[in-house]
Amino acid sequence: MRKEKMHSCLKVFSAVQIYAVLLFLLIADLANAQTAMTNPWSRNRHSLDGEWKVIVDPSNTGEWLQVWLEKKPEKKTDFFEYSFENGPVLNVPGDFNSQRCDLTYYEGVVWYKKEFEYTSKDRKRLFLYFGGVNYQADVYLNGKKLGSHEGGFTPFQFEITGMVKNGANSIIVKTNNARQKNGLPANGFDWLNFGGITRDVDLVETGETYIDDFTLRLKKGSLKTVQCMVKLNGNQAARNNITIKIPELNIKKKIVSDSTGYASVEFSGPFRLWSPDQPKLYEVMIECGTDSVTDSIGFRSIEVKDGKVWLNKQPVFLKGVNIHEENPYKGARAASLEDARLLLGAAKELGCNFVRLAHYPHNDNMIREAEKMGLMVWDELPIYQHINFSDSTVPAKMELMLSEMVKRDKNRCGVIIWSLSNETYPSTANRNSALIKLTGSCRQKDPTRLVAHVTNTQRYANNIMEVSDTLYRYADIVAVNEYIGWYVPWQGKPTDTKWKMDFGDKPVVISEFGGEALYGSRNEPADMAAYWTESYQEKIYTDQLAMFDSIPHLAGVCPWLLFDYKSPGRLHPVYQKGYNRKGLLSEKGEKKKAWKVMREYYQRK
Ligand code: GCU
């Protein structure tokens, strides 16, 4: 008896165990958003941009009140201490800090609500797509949690097929831009922590089997052979006929997906290559039985060799500038096409062929508009300075953010560099091992672009600049941030500065240099840093440009930065007032003296 009883107990126990594991997996799966489909913009989508009702919740009480249930009083004695009705509204896309004075420096929870009508259709699937929410997002549909996403600058999605109601539906998003010590970025960063639903939100409808991912690019090392990879998702993903068309070149390729829904093909054609002088893009269509997607694709190659960067097998000097994702006139997160044209137009006017989009993946308008304007792009993860590399959750966060950035931007030929870190410290535990691993992962996802790590660990003594960070051994370029003339006084004549590096013929990019000036500040004596004069900044630039000629394998420079921008840690009450003043232009677009120095340098290059 005892034995049978034991046996049946074991059976019950194992069934409970299996159930528990399945439940955990289900919750875990629900808990995380999906990596967004490639190029949702060309699909059948319905924008949810515009006014959203909000609840500002500095004490995070909404979590305890379960505001996503939107309880309404029924009995006479009922009352609920929250409501989305008759409260404030915020525009999406857009940070919440710049939309309300009481939120200027706010770092905390804001709940957003949007209602929409939908009519379910047979054999269609529906996704809820977010271009970006800073920093944490918890998403609810009709009172049920869809899941969460962490990371303020990359897209994510939830499938809501079968969950959306016919008629009225309600989405509630808990956004929280509070800093996290194991976040990316972590607690310290030199920009305003713009929070909220800062990018587009769309409903995206696809066929039952849809094209989740596609890649179209020149094969590494080739100027003629294009690779196309497609991944289908759905119950007919396997052995599905896929057609790839480039009408302008009269190219039409038919391929069949394998059992996993994956298909690939290589082909050549009379492509005109993309370059800053000729930013040629082709309309591409990819179709399977139940879905189709289009995109504008350019073809170019990017390599490093003999101390240079080579675009389409021609050496190119990267005439760059750093840009934060901020519309300086609005003092707000840049989000729109107009914002992108404003920022990138100013880079073109400076004479740039390259922009470093610091320090996080910018919105898609910036990436696409740069490509159209013939600007090469440096695309960067917010692995910025004080990262807690020994926290067990950080490696997975870095991997996910890398996947999200690469999947979104890999078809943008304008993007030539994936930058995986900025000014992290060799003394931080696990920094090297974590970033070396991430570098391998990046190359595995995309072997065709350059990989960078930016450091400022160089030693400057006796007018010798010694660059020796281990990370450069794993990167394709030696990217150095140095501020001689501002944070670090010169130790001799700029032209006599010696650079010591032992990275073979790796090309060098000065990824940041410069100094601060308040536009219009012409206090005397002009050679005093403490007066934030334009002429002091101008001298920094003339000295830096003079030094550049002594840097071996210099392949590009990137002044920090294009516009003055908001950074709460910049405290001087006269000269800064919460702005980092290293812009070549003021936040009103006024050109400082240094702007002309940089412009003339690029004209000569
Ligand atoms: C660093 C950092 C920037 C920062 C700049 C500065 O190099 O990369 O994000 O804004 O210096 O101090 O102005």
Residues whose N, C-alpha, C, O or C-beta is under 5 A from the ligand:
A	BS01	GCU	D190 N481 E512
